[in-house]
C-alpha cells in the first residue's frame, strides 16, 4: 500500500476528493508546489464538481492534466461517496487515470495518534441499524482491520468520532471528537501507507449486498387475497 508521498512522486498531480462528512473536500497536490484545498457544505452532487472546478481553474489545469485520482471510499456518507465514485468512473472513460482509495476513519485515527501521547483508542462512525464502524488504533499507531459492530459490543477504552460525520443514533457512552479537516490531516499522514489502488471506484461496504429470489407464487397469492 503506497503513501501519499509515493503517489505524488509517481503521478506528479493528484486530485483528492472526499464527501464522507457533511463538508465536501477537494485537494490538489502537485510536485514541488504547495497543496491547495477547497471545501463547501453543499450537497455532494454539486459540491464535488464546484470544488474540483475551483481548484483546476485556479491552477490553470483541466481534468485530463491530473495524474491520478485519490478518494475516500468511506465509511461516512454513502450518497456522497457513491457520487464521487460515479464521477471518477466517468472521468476515467474520458481520460483514463489510476485511482487510489483511503478510508476516513484510518486517516483520522492516524492523524490523532500523531497529535497525542501514545495510547490505544477506537475511531467510530455511525453504520445505522444500531451498529458502528470501528477503526482500532494501537498504541504503536498500527491499524487493525476496520470492523462493524453492534452498539452493545463496542470495544472498551477511548472512543473518538470525526467531526461533521452524520449520526442516526447516540453512542452508548461518551466519545470525544477529532478533526476531519484534510488540509490539516494529509500533510501529517502523507508518509503513511494507507492508500490502495482500485480499478472500479465504489463506496466501502462491510457486507456484500443480500438479494432475495423473486417468486411469482408469492405475488400471485397476494393478488388473489385482495380479490
ABEGO torsion letter per residue (X at the ends): XBBAAAAAAAAGBBBBBBAABABBBBBBBBBGBBBBBBBBABBAAAAAAAAAAAAAAAAGBBAAABABBBBBAOBEBAAAAAAAAAAAAAAAAABBBBBBBBBAAAAAAAAAAAABBBBBBBBBBBAEGGBBBBBBBBAAGBBBBBBBBBAAABBBEBBBBBBGBBBABBBABBBBBBBABAAAAAAAAAABBABBBBABBBBBBABBBBBBBBBAAAAAAAAAAAX
